[in-house]
Amino acid sequence: MGTGFTLDTPLAVAKLGISSVISLGDDVLIEQMRKFHTERIGEPYEEIKNQDEDARARRITLYLNLIDRLVREQLQRMRTSPFSPDSDIVRYFELLPDRTPKQLYQKMLQENDPVEKNRLQDHLRTLIAPGSIDVNIMTKLDKENYRNGEKLPSEYRDARAALRGFAKSNLRSSIIFSAGINTHLYSYISQFSDFFPEKNGSLKKKVVLKVSDFRSAEVQGRFLAKHGIWVSEYRIESGLNCGGHAFPTTGILIGPILEQFKNERHSLIEELFTIYRKALAADGHTALGEHPAVKFTVQGGIGSYAENKFLLEYYEMDSTGWGTPFLLVPEVTNMDKVHIDKLLKADKQDVYLSNSSPLGVPFWNLHDSGSETARLQRIKDGRPGSPCPKGILVSNTEFTEKPICLAAWQYQKNKLKSLDQGDYTAEQLSALKDNVLSKSCLCNDLAGTIKVKNDIEPEATPAICSGPNIKYFSRIATLEEMVNHIYGRGEKLTSTDRPHMFIEEARLYVEYLRDEIEKYLMDLSTRKQKYFSEFKENLQNGIDYYRHLTEVVVKEEWDSFLDDLKSLYYAVETLDLEPIAVTYNK
C-alpha cells in the first residue's frame, strides 16, 4: 500500500462495508491530505507545522478524526437514502457475497407487498456495517527526532508518535504492525486505555500483527499478552508473493505455513489467553471469562475465486486480503493515469524484486516508474542519490554522527569513494556500487501518485510497489468488477496464463535462492552454509506437501498443477550447493 495508495481509500469503500488500511509512515503527506480534504469540503484548515509540539502525532490524530467523521456522515446519508437503482445503499447490498444479508436483500427486491417491502428495507438499513478504517505502522520505521538540534525523548520517535496519534483518535478500529517485533513500541501500547477491554469486554482499538510464519506470531503474541495487549488478528502474508517490502522465509512456503496455523491456532490462543488474563489482573483491568475474538487471515498473491475459496475453506482462514489488484481500480486507490498504464503493460521483467529500499530489505519495484527514471537520470548526470526531503528511512551512521538514509546523496557520495579505496575484484566492486546506487528515495516517492492524482505536486516522481501478481491482471476495473472477480461472479480479470498462487510463490523462492547463491559465490553475502541447505530442504518439503494436496487444491487443471510442481522440484533438486560447501570449508 506504500504511504499514499490507500491514504484516503476509506472515503471510497468504508460506507460499502469494505475495510482498508491507512499508512501512518508519512505525516507530512498526511498533513497535505488533511489540507486537501478540508478545503474540498469547504471547512477551514489550520496547519500543523513540522516544528510544532508533537506535530507527527497531532497530524495523524486530526487526519484520522477527519476521515472517521466523513465516513460517518456518508453512512448516515446512505442509511436514510431510498433503495433506488443508482443509490449507495443498493450498491452496498449488491456488492455483498451471496449469503445473509444479501439473501434478505434479494427477498426484499422480490416482495410485492408495499408494507412488507418497506419493513424489509427498514430492517436492511439496521444491518449496514461500515468497513473498518485500520492503520499501519511498519515497526522498523522508528527513527529518533530532534528539535533545535536537541534529541527529543523516546516517545517522540516516529513509530511511537504514530501509535500515539492513532491511540488519541476517535477511531474504533485496528492498528496493524508489520516488519517484525519492536519491543519498545509494543511496550508503549499499554500506556493507552483504548487497547484494554471495556466493561463489556470489547476492545475499542485492536492490534493486528502481520506475520510470515507461525513462530513470528507466537513470539510477538506472547510478548504483547505479557503487557496485557490482545492480538485480535494474525495477518499471514507470503514472504515473497506480496507487494512493497518482502520478508522471505528460509524457503518455507505459504501452504505449509497455513497448515501449521490451522493445526495449532487453538493451542496458541489458549496459551496466550492464560498469559493475557494474568497480565490484566496484575494491572487491575477488566477480568475476562473468555478470550476476545481473534482472526487468522491470509494475503499475498491471491488472484482467483478458487484460490480465495480454498484458503477460506481448507485452511479455515477467517478472511483474505487483496491489495495489488486494486491498484487497477482507480476509484478506490490513488494511482495516476501514467502509472496505471505502465502497470497494465508490465511483464515479469518490469515488476522485479529490487534492492531499492534503504532499509536493506527486498522491495518489489516497477522499473520504469517516475522514481526509477529520476534515480537513473541523477546517476547519468553524475549526482547520484536523493536530497532526502523527509528523512523517514534514515538509519546509517557510517559517515555521520546523526543517521542518514542510504538513498541520500551524502551517503552515496561517501560510500562510493570508500569502495574505490577497498580491496575488491572488478566484479565485486561493480556489484557493490550497483547496490549503493540502487537505493531509492522511497519515503518521498511512494507519496508521488496521490500527489500527482490530486494535483498537489504534479511534478512528483512516483515509486510503485505492486506485487508480482499485477502482471496477470489485464485491465482497469471498477470496484464492482473487482469484487465480482473475487467472489467468482462475472468476468474474470486475470490472464489465462496466470499460474496458481502456490506455484508462483515457489518459483519466486527458487529465483531468490539462486540470487542468494550467486551473491555468496561472489563473496558478497554473510549467509552461512546452513542457511542454503535449510532453504533448499524447506523448498523440497513444501513442494512435496503440495503434491499431496494437488487434487484438493485444484480440482480443475490438476494435471498442469502437478507438472508445474515436478518442474519446480527438479529446479530445486539441481541447485548446486557444492561450491558453497567448498568455499565454507576452506
Backbone torsions as a table, in degrees:
resi	resn	phi	psi	omega
1	MET	NA	-7.8	179.5
2	GLY	59.3	-148.2	175.0
3	THR	-107.6	-19.2	-174.0
4	GLY	-121.9	-16.4	-173.0
5	PHE	-59.2	-35.1	-177.0
6	THR	-123.7	24.1	-174.1
7	LEU	-62.6	-33.3	176.2
8	ASP	-124.3	20.6	178.2
9	THR	-56.0	-34.2	177.6
10	PRO	-54.3	-29.3	179.2
11	LEU	-67.4	-21.2	179.8
12	ALA	-95.7	-30.0	-169.2
13	VAL	-123.7	-20.9	-174.2
14	ALA	-61.0	-40.6	180.0
15	LYS	-64.1	-20.0	-179.3
16	LEU	-94.9	9.4	176.5
17	GLY	84.5	12.1	-176.8
18	ILE	-104.3	127.1	180.0
19	SER	-84.0	150.5	177.5
20	SER	-149.2	173.8	-171.7
21	VAL	-128.0	133.5	175.5
22	ILE	-103.4	125.3	175.8
23	SER	-76.4	135.1	178.0
24	LEU	-100.9	16.5	-174.6
25	GLY	-70.0	-36.7	-170.1
26	ASP	-118.4	93.8	-178.1
27	ASP	-72.9	-22.7	175.6
28	VAL	-65.6	-46.3	176.9
29	LEU	-64.3	-40.9	178.5
30	ILE	-58.6	-41.8	178.4
31	GLU	-66.7	-38.9	176.8
32	GLN	-61.6	-40.0	-178.7
33	MET	-75.9	-28.2	173.2
34	ARG	-64.8	-42.3	176.2
35	LYS	-61.2	-45.8	-177.7
36	PHE	-59.2	-49.2	-175.7
37	HIS	-76.0	-31.9	176.7
38	THR	-64.3	-45.9	179.0
39	GLU	-69.1	-33.4	179.0
40	ARG	-61.0	-37.6	-178.2
41	ILE	-94.5	7.0	173.6
42	GLY	77.1	29.4	178.4
43	GLU	-107.5	153.9	179.7
44	PRO	-69.0	146.1	-179.5
45	TYR	-122.3	130.6	175.4
46	GLU	-119.3	118.4	-173.5
47	GLU	-69.0	140.9	166.5
48	ILE	-101.6	114.9	-174.4
49	LYS	-86.0	160.0	-175.8
50	ASN	-54.2	-38.2	-174.5
51	GLN	-91.7	3.3	176.8
52	ASP	-68.8	154.6	-179.0
53	GLU	-59.5	127.9	177.6
54	ASP	51.3	41.7	-173.1
55	ALA	-58.1	-44.5	-175.6
56	ARG	-61.9	-49.6	-179.2
57	ALA	-64.6	-42.7	-178.2
58	ARG	-65.8	-39.7	177.2
59	ARG	-59.2	-44.8	-178.1
60	ILE	-65.7	-45.2	-179.9
61	THR	-59.7	-48.4	-177.4
62	LEU	-65.6	-38.0	179.2
63	TYR	-67.4	-45.0	180.0
64	LEU	-63.9	-38.3	177.3
65	ASN	-65.0	-37.5	177.5
66	LEU	-63.4	-49.3	180.0
67	ILE	-61.7	-42.9	179.3
68	ASP	-60.0	-45.5	-178.9
69	ARG	-65.3	-42.2	-179.4
70	LEU	-65.0	-38.3	178.0
71	VAL	-67.1	-41.0	177.9
72	ARG	-60.9	-40.8	178.0
73	GLU	-64.7	-40.7	176.3
74	GLN	-59.7	-44.2	-179.0
75	LEU	-63.7	-42.0	-180.0
76	GLN	-62.4	-43.5	177.7
77	ARG	-63.6	-40.4	-177.6
78	MET	-67.7	-41.4	-177.9
79	ARG	-64.2	-26.8	-178.5
80	THR	-100.0	2.6	-178.1
81	SER	-83.3	156.0	179.0
82	PRO	-73.6	159.0	176.2
83	PHE	-83.4	61.6	178.0
84	SER	-93.2	155.8	-171.8
85	PRO	-54.6	-32.4	-175.4
86	ASP	-101.0	14.3	-175.8
87	SER	-88.0	157.1	177.6
88	ASP	-67.0	-30.6	-178.6
89	ILE	-67.8	-35.8	174.2
90	VAL	-68.5	-42.0	178.8
91	ARG	-59.7	-41.0	179.2
92	TYR	-55.8	-51.7	-176.0
93	PHE	-74.7	-30.3	177.7
94	GLU	-67.3	-31.5	-178.6
95	LEU	-77.0	-17.8	-176.1
96	LEU	-64.2	152.5	171.4
97	PRO	-64.5	162.4	-171.7
98	ASP	-79.8	65.2	173.8
99	ARG	-153.0	179.7	-179.8
100	THR	-56.1	135.3	4.6
101	PRO	-89.7	8.4	177.8
102	LYS	-58.8	-38.1	-179.5
103	GLN	-65.0	-36.5	176.7
104	LEU	-67.8	-37.9	176.6
105	TYR	-61.8	-44.4	178.9
106	GLN	-65.3	-35.1	175.5
107	LYS	-63.1	-41.0	177.9
108	MET	-61.1	-41.4	-180.0
109	LEU	-61.6	-32.9	-177.0
110	GLN	-88.0	-9.2	-177.5
111	GLU	-73.6	130.5	-178.7
112	ASN	-99.0	-22.9	-179.5
113	ASP	-76.0	118.4	-176.0
114	PRO	-58.1	-39.1	-178.7
115	VAL	-65.6	-47.7	179.9
116	GLU	-66.8	-35.8	179.0
117	LYS	-63.2	-43.6	178.3
118	ASN	-64.8	-39.1	178.6
119	ARG	-61.9	-44.7	178.8
120	LEU	-64.1	-39.5	178.9
121	GLN	-63.8	-42.5	178.0
122	ASP	-62.3	-39.9	178.8
123	HIS	-66.8	-41.1	179.0
124	LEU	-60.4	-36.9	179.7
125	ARG	-61.0	-34.0	179.9
126	THR	-73.2	-17.7	-177.2
127	LEU	-88.6	-8.9	-178.5
128	ILE	-65.8	124.4	178.7
129	ALA	-124.6	124.8	-178.4
130	PRO	-71.3	156.8	171.1
131	GLY	-70.9	152.0	-177.2
132	SER	-76.7	140.0	175.4
133	ILE	-97.2	86.6	-176.5
134	ASP	-91.1	165.4	-179.8
135	VAL	-131.8	161.1	-178.2
136	ASN	-130.1	138.8	168.8
137	ILE	-124.8	125.6	171.7
138	MET	-84.0	111.0	-166.6
139	THR	-61.1	-24.2	-179.8
140	LYS	-73.0	-18.1	-178.9
141	LEU	-87.7	82.0	-173.4
142	ASP	-140.9	51.2	-176.3
143	LYS	-71.1	155.9	173.5
144	GLU	-75.0	153.7	179.9
145	ASN	-125.3	157.0	-175.3
146	TYR	-129.9	152.5	170.5
147	ARG	-137.5	125.8	-178.0
148	ASN	54.7	37.4	177.2
149	GLY	82.1	-4.6	-179.0
150	GLU	-102.8	134.0	178.8
151	LYS	-68.2	133.4	179.9
152	LEU	-83.1	158.7	176.9
153	PRO	-57.5	162.6	-172.4
154	SER	-60.9	-27.6	-179.3
155	GLU	-68.9	-10.2	177.1
156	TYR	-95.7	3.3	172.9
157	ARG	-60.9	156.2	-170.0
158	ASP	-55.9	-50.3	-174.8
159	ALA	-66.8	-40.7	-178.8
160	ARG	-69.2	-37.4	176.7
161	ALA	-65.7	-39.2	177.9
162	ALA	-64.8	-43.5	177.2
163	LEU	-59.8	-43.3	179.5
164	ARG	-63.0	-38.6	178.2
165	GLY	-60.9	-42.1	177.3
166	PHE	-69.4	-44.5	-176.3
167	ALA	-60.7	-32.8	-178.6
168	LYS	-88.1	-3.0	-179.7
169	SER	-79.0	169.9	179.8
170	ASN	-83.6	-4.6	-174.1
171	LEU	-63.4	142.4	164.6
172	ARG	-109.5	91.7	-173.9
173	SER	-160.2	-161.7	-173.1
174	SER	-118.0	149.0	169.3
175	ILE	-107.7	129.0	-176.3
176	ILE	-104.4	122.5	177.4
177	PHE	-101.0	127.4	179.2
178	SER	-125.6	163.4	174.9
179	ALA	81.3	18.2	172.3
180	GLY	99.3	177.9	-172.4
181	ILE	-75.8	141.6	171.6
182	ASN	-131.5	97.1	-170.5
183	THR	-62.3	-37.1	179.6
184	HIS	-66.1	-42.3	178.3
185	LEU	-65.0	-45.2	-178.2
186	TYR	-64.4	-36.9	177.5
187	SER	-65.9	-32.7	-177.8
188	TYR	-66.3	-26.5	-177.6
189	ILE	-56.8	-36.5	-174.0
190	SER	-67.3	-5.0	176.9
191	GLN	-81.2	-5.5	-174.8
192	PHE	-118.8	121.5	-171.8
193	SER	-65.2	-25.6	-177.1
194	ASP	-63.0	-16.8	-179.6
195	PHE	-89.4	-2.9	179.0
196	PHE	-104.1	156.9	-174.9
197	PRO	-61.5	139.3	170.8
198	GLU	-76.9	178.0	-177.0
199	LYS	-59.4	-32.2	179.2
200	ASN	-86.4	4.5	177.8
201	GLY	89.9	-7.0	-178.4
202	SER	-80.3	161.4	179.5
203	LEU	-113.3	123.4	178.1
204	LYS	-69.3	-42.8	178.1
205	LYS	-123.1	133.2	-174.0
206	LYS	-114.6	159.6	177.3
207	VAL	-110.7	132.2	175.2
208	VAL	-121.1	134.1	176.6
209	LEU	-109.0	127.5	171.1
210	LYS	-90.1	120.9	-173.6
211	VAL	-130.2	156.0	178.8
212	SER	-106.2	-10.3	177.7
213	ASP	-159.8	173.5	-176.0
214	PHE	-67.2	-39.5	-179.2
215	ARG	-58.0	-43.3	178.9
216	SER	-61.8	-42.2	178.6
217	ALA	-62.4	-43.0	-177.4
218	GLU	-65.3	-47.5	-177.0
219	VAL	-65.6	-48.3	-177.7
220	GLN	-69.7	-40.7	179.2
221	GLY	-61.5	-40.3	180.0
222	ARG	-67.1	-42.4	179.8
223	PHE	-60.4	-46.1	-178.9
224	LEU	-67.4	-40.1	179.3
225	ALA	-59.8	-38.2	178.9
226	LYS	-64.1	-21.3	177.8
227	HIS	-99.6	11.8	177.9
228	GLY	75.8	23.8	-179.6
229	ILE	-114.2	124.8	-179.1
230	TRP	-92.8	136.6	174.6
231	VAL	-90.4	115.3	-175.5
232	SER	-85.9	-15.0	178.7
233	GLU	-156.3	137.6	170.6
234	TYR	-108.0	110.1	-175.8
235	ARG	-98.0	100.6	-174.3
236	ILE	-84.5	123.7	-177.2
237	GLU	-122.6	138.7	174.6
238	SER	-55.1	136.8	-179.6
239	GLY	-65.1	-27.9	-177.6
240	LEU	-125.1	-33.5	-175.3
241	ASN	-87.7	66.1	-174.4
242	CYS	-143.6	-174.7	174.2
243	GLY	-110.3	165.6	177.4
244	GLY	68.8	-141.7	178.2
245	HIS	-69.2	138.8	179.3
246	ALA	-112.0	140.6	180.0
247	PHE	-125.0	81.7	-174.3
248	PRO	-63.2	142.1	169.3
249	THR	-80.0	-179.4	173.7
250	THR	-85.4	56.6	176.3
251	GLY	81.5	5.5	178.4
252	ILE	-79.9	120.6	-173.3
253	LEU	-84.2	161.0	-173.4
254	ILE	-62.4	-35.2	179.6
255	GLY	-60.0	-55.9	176.2
256	PRO	-59.0	-33.9	177.6
257	ILE	-63.8	-45.6	179.3
258	LEU	-66.3	-33.7	177.7
259	GLU	-62.0	-41.9	179.6
260	GLN	-66.0	-41.6	176.7
261	PHE	-62.1	-40.8	179.0
262	LYS	-60.5	-42.4	-174.9
263	ASN	-80.6	-27.9	-171.0
264	GLU	-117.7	3.9	-175.6
265	ARG	-62.0	-40.5	-176.1
266	HIS	-69.1	-40.1	177.5
267	SER	-67.3	-35.2	176.6
268	LEU	-62.4	-46.1	-179.5
269	ILE	-61.4	-45.1	-179.3
270	GLU	-61.9	-44.2	179.6
271	GLU	-61.9	-45.9	-176.8
272	LEU	-70.0	-33.6	-179.9
273	PHE	-67.7	-36.4	176.7
274	THR	-60.3	-46.4	178.4
275	ILE	-64.6	-43.2	-176.8
276	TYR	-61.7	-46.1	-179.1
277	ARG	-61.9	-41.2	178.9
278	LYS	-63.3	-41.6	-179.8
279	ALA	-66.2	-41.1	178.0
280	LEU	-62.5	-46.0	-178.9
281	ALA	-62.1	-39.9	-178.3
282	ALA	-64.3	-30.0	-178.1
283	ASP	-100.0	4.2	176.2
284	GLY	76.5	24.4	179.1
285	HIS	-87.4	171.2	-178.6
286	THR	-54.6	127.8	178.0
287	ALA	-77.8	139.5	-178.6
288	LEU	-117.0	135.2	177.6
289	GLY	-82.5	-25.3	178.1
290	GLU	-141.3	158.3	-174.7
291	HIS	-69.9	147.8	173.5
292	PRO	-61.6	162.0	-180.0
293	ALA	-58.7	145.7	176.8
294	VAL	-142.0	136.3	-178.8
295	LYS	-114.5	152.7	171.3
296	PHE	-122.5	119.2	-175.6
297	THR	-128.0	167.6	-176.7
298	VAL	-140.8	147.1	176.9
299	GLN	-152.7	163.4	177.7
300	GLY	117.1	93.6	172.9
301	GLY	84.4	7.3	178.6
302	ILE	-69.4	136.4	-175.8
303	GLY	-141.5	-1.6	-177.6
304	SER	-143.0	160.5	176.7
305	TYR	-60.9	-40.4	-177.9
306	ALA	-63.8	-43.0	177.2
307	GLU	-63.0	-45.6	-179.4
308	ASN	-58.9	-47.1	-179.1
309	LYS	-62.3	-42.9	-179.8
310	PHE	-63.3	-42.4	-179.9
311	LEU	-63.1	-38.7	-179.2
312	LEU	-72.6	-40.0	-172.5
313	GLU	-88.8	-50.7	-175.4
314	TYR	-73.3	-46.0	-177.6
315	TYR	-90.0	-1.3	176.4
316	GLU	58.7	37.2	175.0
317	MET	-72.2	147.3	-179.0
318	ASP	-79.2	-29.6	175.7
319	SER	-166.5	174.0	178.9
320	THR	-126.3	159.4	178.3
321	GLY	-117.2	135.3	177.1
322	TRP	-121.7	122.7	-179.5
323	GLY	-119.9	-65.5	-175.0
324	THR	-51.4	-45.8	-178.7
325	PRO	-58.3	-28.0	-177.5
326	PHE	-74.5	-7.6	171.7
327	LEU	-65.9	-17.6	177.1
328	LEU	-98.5	16.0	175.4
329	VAL	-118.2	84.8	-170.2
330	PRO	-63.4	-20.5	178.2
331	GLU	-75.2	-10.6	-174.5
332	VAL	-111.7	-40.9	-176.4
333	THR	-115.8	162.4	-176.6
334	ASN	-94.3	87.9	175.8
335	MET	-125.1	128.8	176.7
336	ASP	-77.7	157.3	-172.9
337	LYS	-60.0	-38.7	-178.1
338	VAL	-59.6	-44.2	-175.6
339	HIS	-81.9	-24.6	169.7
340	ILE	-62.1	-44.3	178.7
341	ASP	-62.3	-38.4	178.2
342	LYS	-64.4	-41.1	179.4
343	LEU	-66.2	-37.3	179.9
344	LEU	-63.4	-29.9	-178.8
345	LYS	-93.3	-5.8	-171.6
346	ALA	-67.6	139.9	172.8
347	ASP	-120.4	-165.9	-174.7
348	LYS	-59.0	-37.3	-177.5
349	GLN	-76.3	-24.6	-175.5
350	ASP	-77.9	-35.8	176.8
351	VAL	-106.7	111.1	-169.9
352	TYR	-136.2	155.7	177.5
353	LEU	-81.9	111.4	-168.1
354	SER	-110.6	174.3	171.2
355	ASN	-101.1	24.0	-171.1
356	SER	-68.2	-27.1	-172.5
357	SER	-75.4	129.4	174.3
358	PRO	-65.4	-11.8	177.1
359	LEU	-75.8	-11.0	-177.9
360	GLY	78.1	18.9	179.4
361	VAL	-109.3	139.2	177.9
362	PRO	-53.1	142.2	-172.4
363	PHE	-139.3	126.3	177.7
364	TRP	-74.5	127.6	-171.2
365	ASN	-135.7	151.4	173.1
366	LEU	-98.3	120.8	-167.2
367	HIS	-68.1	-26.9	-178.6
368	ASP	-110.5	29.6	175.5
369	SER	-69.3	165.7	176.8
370	GLY	-59.6	-36.4	179.7
371	SER	-64.4	-47.1	-179.2
372	GLU	-67.4	-38.8	178.1
373	THR	-61.5	-43.2	179.8
374	ALA	-67.5	-39.9	179.2
375	ARG	-60.3	-48.0	-179.0
376	LEU	-65.8	-34.1	179.2
377	GLN	-68.0	-38.2	178.0
378	ARG	-64.1	-38.3	176.9
379	ILE	-64.5	-45.2	179.7
380	LYS	-60.7	-35.7	-179.0
381	ASP	-81.8	1.0	178.4
382	GLY	78.5	20.1	177.7
383	ARG	-135.3	66.5	-177.5
384	PRO	-66.1	157.5	177.9
385	GLY	96.2	171.1	-176.0
386	SER	-114.2	152.4	174.7
387	PRO	-69.8	-7.3	176.1
388	CYS	59.1	67.0	-175.0
389	PRO	-71.0	-21.6	-175.4
390	LYS	-116.0	-31.5	174.9
391	GLY	67.9	28.0	-179.1
392	ILE	-73.3	-33.7	-173.2
393	LEU	-102.3	23.4	179.7
394	VAL	-68.4	139.0	-178.1
395	SER	-156.9	-17.5	-168.6
396	ASN	-100.6	134.5	177.8
397	THR	-122.9	26.0	-178.3
398	GLU	-64.2	-34.2	-175.7
399	PHE	-122.1	-2.8	-175.9
400	THR	-137.7	160.0	177.1
401	GLU	-75.6	-47.0	175.8
402	LYS	-86.2	144.7	-180.0
403	PRO	-60.7	142.4	173.4
404	ILE	-128.3	169.5	-175.6
405	CYS	-89.4	145.4	178.0
406	LEU	-67.6	-15.5	177.3
407	ALA	-91.7	-7.0	-176.9
408	ALA	-73.1	144.4	-179.6
409	TRP	-59.8	-34.6	-178.6
410	GLN	-62.5	-43.4	178.8
411	TYR	-69.1	-47.8	-174.1
412	GLN	-64.0	-37.4	177.6
413	LYS	-60.7	-48.0	-178.7
414	ASN	-69.2	-38.2	-177.2
415	LYS	-69.4	-41.5	178.4
416	LEU	-62.5	-39.2	178.8
417	LYS	-64.3	-42.8	-178.7
418	SER	-68.3	-33.7	178.0
419	LEU	-65.8	-38.3	178.7
420	ASP	-62.6	-23.8	-179.1
421	GLN	-93.3	-1.1	-178.0
422	GLY	-87.6	173.9	-178.8
423	ASP	-104.1	87.7	-176.9
424	TYR	-130.1	153.7	169.5
425	THR	-71.6	164.6	179.6
426	ALA	-60.2	-39.1	-179.6
427	GLU	-66.9	-42.4	178.9
428	GLN	-64.8	-45.0	-178.1
429	LEU	-60.9	-41.7	179.2
430	SER	-63.0	-43.8	-179.6
431	ALA	-65.8	-41.2	-179.7
432	LEU	-66.1	-40.6	178.1
433	LYS	-66.8	-40.5	177.4
434	ASP	-59.3	-39.0	-179.5
435	ASN	-66.2	-40.0	177.6
436	VAL	-63.0	-48.2	-175.1
437	LEU	-73.0	-16.4	-177.3
438	SER	-73.7	-16.7	-174.7
439	LYS	-69.5	133.6	-177.5
440	SER	-110.8	158.5	177.7
441	CYS	-82.5	73.0	-172.3
442	LEU	-67.7	-38.4	-174.9
443	CYS	-64.0	-26.8	175.8
444	ASN	-90.3	-44.5	-171.4
445	ASP	-76.9	-24.1	175.9
446	LEU	-68.7	-14.0	174.6
447	ALA	-88.2	-1.3	-170.9
448	GLY	-64.0	-45.7	-173.2
449	THR	-65.7	-39.7	-179.0
450	ILE	-68.0	-32.0	179.4
451	LYS	-75.7	-35.7	176.4
452	VAL	-69.1	-46.8	-176.8
453	LYS	-60.0	-37.3	-176.7
454	ASN	-100.4	12.6	176.2
455	ASP	58.1	31.8	176.4
456	ILE	-82.4	-38.6	177.4
457	GLU	-148.9	81.7	-174.6
458	PRO	-58.2	-25.6	-176.9
459	GLU	-90.3	7.2	179.8
460	ALA	-59.8	154.6	-180.0
461	THR	-115.2	91.3	-171.6
462	PRO	-68.2	141.9	166.6
463	ALA	-98.6	142.5	-177.9
464	ILE	-122.1	125.5	-174.1
465	CYS	-119.3	41.7	177.9
466	SER	-64.9	153.3	174.3
467	GLY	-77.3	168.0	-178.5
468	PRO	-63.8	-17.6	179.6
469	ASN	-62.0	-21.1	-174.8
470	ILE	-61.4	-29.3	-174.5
471	LYS	-70.3	-11.6	179.3
472	TYR	-98.1	-2.0	176.3
473	PHE	-98.3	130.9	-160.2
474	SER	-99.2	-15.3	-175.3
475	ARG	-160.3	166.8	173.0
476	ILE	-65.8	141.6	-177.2
477	ALA	-131.0	154.3	169.7
478	THR	-81.7	167.9	177.4
479	LEU	-60.8	-42.3	179.6
480	GLU	-60.9	-41.9	-179.2
481	GLU	-65.5	-40.2	179.7
482	MET	-68.7	-43.0	178.7
483	VAL	-63.2	-41.9	178.5
484	ASN	-64.2	-36.5	175.8
485	HIS	-61.2	-44.9	-179.2
486	ILE	-63.1	-39.8	-177.2
487	TYR	-87.9	3.3	175.7
488	GLY	73.3	31.8	177.8
489	ARG	-129.6	136.6	-178.3
490	GLY	86.9	-163.3	-174.3
491	GLU	-75.0	137.2	172.9
492	LYS	-73.5	143.0	-176.9
493	LEU	-104.4	0.2	-179.2
494	THR	-101.3	156.4	178.4
495	SER	-74.9	158.7	-175.4
496	THR	-70.3	-19.5	-177.6
497	ASP	-92.5	10.1	-179.3
498	ARG	-70.4	125.8	178.1
499	PRO	-78.4	163.2	175.2
500	HIS	-60.5	147.5	-177.0
501	MET	-58.2	-32.5	178.1
502	PHE	-66.7	-40.4	179.0
503	ILE	-66.4	-45.5	-178.3
504	GLU	-61.3	-44.1	-179.6
505	GLU	-64.2	-43.0	179.6
506	ALA	-61.2	-40.6	177.1
507	ARG	-61.5	-42.8	179.4
508	LEU	-61.1	-38.4	179.4
509	TYR	-69.7	-36.8	176.5
510	VAL	-62.6	-45.1	179.0
511	GLU	-63.4	-39.9	179.9
512	TYR	-64.2	-42.6	178.7
513	LEU	-64.3	-40.3	176.6
514	ARG	-58.6	-43.2	179.8
515	ASP	-64.9	-39.3	179.6
516	GLU	-66.1	-38.0	176.8
517	ILE	-63.2	-43.2	-179.9
518	GLU	-62.0	-41.9	178.1
519	LYS	-62.3	-41.4	-179.0
520	TYR	-63.2	-44.2	-177.2
521	LEU	-69.7	-20.3	174.7
522	MET	-88.8	3.9	-178.8
523	ASP	62.4	38.8	179.6
524	LEU	-118.6	20.9	-176.9
525	SER	-137.5	146.3	176.8
526	THR	-101.1	10.3	179.2
527	ARG	-62.2	150.0	176.1
528	LYS	-96.6	160.2	-179.7
529	GLN	-55.6	-38.7	-178.5
530	LYS	-58.9	-35.8	-179.7
531	TYR	-57.9	-46.0	-175.9
532	PHE	-70.1	-42.8	179.7
533	SER	-67.2	-38.0	178.5
534	GLU	-67.4	-41.0	179.6
535	PHE	-60.4	-48.8	-178.4
536	LYS	-62.6	-43.7	-179.9
537	GLU	-63.6	-41.1	179.0
538	ASN	-63.9	-39.6	177.0
539	LEU	-62.6	-45.3	179.1
540	GLN	-61.6	-44.0	179.2
541	ASN	-64.0	-38.1	179.4
542	GLY	-65.6	-41.3	179.3
543	ILE	-67.4	-39.5	174.7
544	ASP	-60.1	-41.0	178.1
545	TYR	-58.9	-45.2	179.7
546	TYR	-65.1	-32.6	178.4
547	ARG	-59.1	-39.9	-179.9
548	HIS	-73.7	-18.1	-179.2
549	LEU	-97.8	-3.9	-166.3
550	THR	-47.0	-55.0	-175.1
551	GLU	-72.8	-20.2	176.5
552	VAL	-80.0	-40.7	-177.2
553	VAL	-68.7	-51.6	-176.6
554	VAL	-125.4	93.4	-179.9
555	LYS	-68.6	-23.8	174.0
556	GLU	-110.4	149.5	177.8
557	GLU	57.0	33.5	-178.1
558	TRP	-72.8	-22.3	176.2
559	ASP	-62.1	-46.2	-178.9
560	SER	-69.2	-34.5	176.9
561	PHE	-62.6	-43.2	179.3
562	LEU	-65.9	-38.5	177.2
563	ASP	-62.8	-41.1	177.9
564	ASP	-62.1	-39.7	178.8
565	LEU	-64.7	-40.5	178.3
566	LYS	-62.7	-41.7	178.9
567	SER	-64.6	-40.5	179.7
568	LEU	-66.6	-42.4	-179.7
569	TYR	-61.8	-41.2	178.4
570	TYR	-63.9	-41.0	-179.8
571	ALA	-62.4	-38.5	179.0
572	VAL	-72.6	-44.0	-177.2
573	GLU	-59.6	-34.6	-175.9
574	THR	-89.7	-0.2	174.5
575	LEU	-64.9	122.6	-173.2
576	ASP	-90.7	109.3	177.7
577	LEU	-97.8	0.1	-177.5
578	GLU	-60.2	-43.4	178.8
579	PRO	-59.7	-32.0	178.0
580	ILE	-67.9	-43.2	178.9
581	ALA	-62.4	-40.2	-179.8
582	VAL	-65.2	-46.6	179.6
583	THR	-62.0	-41.8	-176.8
584	TYR	-64.9	-35.9	-174.7
585	ASN	-83.9	-6.1	-179.3
586	LYS	-68.3	NA	NA
